[in-house]
Every structure is written in C-alpha cells, then in structure tokens.
C-alpha cells in the first residue's frame, strides 16, 4: 500500500497565445525550454498549463482553456481547472492594467512573483529609486522638454534612453548627445534617460571588443545560475532577443563584487515571497560593476550551455508550488 500523491497544476500566464493556432505562441528556443520544463515538472507530479489571461474566470479563479504537453505534443484542453500556482509572463507594459485581476486571482492561488512585486519591480524607475547606489545616473522624462533639461546633467557624450517598462531590449536607444534632435521621433515617452558607461567586458573573461553583461538568476532569493550575454557584432545591446550570444558562467567564476552587491539588493526584495528574478550587471573600464536592471521571469528561451544548471534552475521554480 502507498499513499497517492496529489497532482499539482502550475499555470503559466501569457497574453500572446491564439486558440485557433495548433500550438502555443512560442519562439523556437522558448518552446525547447518549455518542453524540458514541462517534462521535468511531470516527473514531480506537476502539470504545466499554458494559458492566456482572457481564458480565466476571475470570479471563480478557474482556467477555461489551456495547452498541456502530452507525449511531447502540445494538446488543447477545454476543461475548468483551478491551478495551485501561477507563473506570470505578461509584458510589463500591462502591469497596472492587470493589477486588479492579478490580485483577484492571488486571493485564491499564489503567484511566483506576487501582483505587488510585478507592479513595483516591473517598473525600471522604481528599480532605480530602490537601487540607485548600484546604477548609473538616471532621470525620468515625461516630455521633450524633460529630455533636453536632463541632457545637460550628463558629462558623457552618449546617453541611454529606456522605456519605463519592457524587456528584451525593446525601445532601448544609445544616442550621442549631439544627435538627440534627429532621433526624437524614435523615443517613446515617458522614458528614462541614463548615463552611458562604456563596458570593459567581464573580469576573468577574454574581451572580444563586444559589449557583454552578466545575468544572475534567483528563485526564492537564492542564487540559481548565471550567464554572460554578449552583444551581436555592431550592437551595444546584450539582450539575447536581438541576436546576442550567451555563455554559461560557473558560480566560482563570478566576480565576488557581484555577490556583495546582490546580497544587499536581495535583502530588500525578501519582503516578497515566491520571488523569481534576474539581476543584470556590467563592468566599466575600471572594472567597477553597475546594475543595469532587474528582470522578472527571465529564464525561458535562453540556450544555457550547461544543462545541469538549467535543470537545477527549473527544479527550483517547480519547488515553488510547495511554498
């Protein structure tokens, strides 16, 4: 005789899936990672559901339709189910629009990253207000006058323009100060204007004349894994989405300075339970580290060169279902 273990359900929320399509709306790398994740979860008696926000009954907290992976094939299901845990992958531009709905769901079912964490930490301005001591000088601009007013506060010849929300390098511009007028039309307001700090690679890695940064991933405020992101040739963006490369970074190779900074940041974030995030760093020409930004739900679709680290990371996410 053996006690039967109750099956758990982890729902991954998105807003891009189209029910008329035969599979969820994943890119190739994301789909590969998600299959690994779903199979690993199934081995731990957890079923992963892929769904959209508008396929949920917010009053009952049930999902009405979703995809699951069965025999390595995505299968559509139209059966009401209440998950045991949510993992949110919605574009952060929708954070405030979805805040009420998320809270409604969170009263019945916990989230990996609570609605408050998503709304606060998904905002890059809020990140700067909390972690300014580790970041380049930054100012918020609501209009064109703000841009020109804040421009004079920088001694550097180049600036960085960022949206307050977003991921994957979308909307990020590197602009020479003298060229600002000619590029105004490409800037989406409101935005952040930030000091440009020239990267000098990562200490201990051969610098290949291409910008690179280091991402450290945490689950429940515990370090899980890390990798270096390298910009594609001719670009300053290190994000993998626009074609940058990636190198797995072993824990003992990560500069100790980053663990010292991360510890201070993580201490502030411990107010949130079931947290999942990445801290992105780069080094200036004096090997001083700077926090670029914090990224929520950062790990799918990134081809880690080390499978062992990926599986360890995915296991920590699945373990969140137990609290």
Secondary structure, DSSP 4 states (H G I P E B T S, - for coil): --PPPPPEEEEEEES---TTSSS-S--HHHHHHHHHHHHHHHHTTEEEEEEEGGGEETTTTEE--EEEEETTEEEEE---B--SEEEE---GGGTTTTHHHHHHHHTTS-EES-HHHHHHHT-HHHHHHHHGGGS--EEEESSHHHHHHHHTT--SSEEEEEESS--TTTT-EEEEGGGHHHHGGGPPSSEEEEE-------TTS---SS-EEEEEEEETTEEEEEEEEEPPTT-----TTTT-EEEE--GGGS-HHHHHHHHHHHHHHTTSSS-EEEEEEEE-TT--EEEEEEEES--TT---S-HHHHHHHHHHHHHGGG-
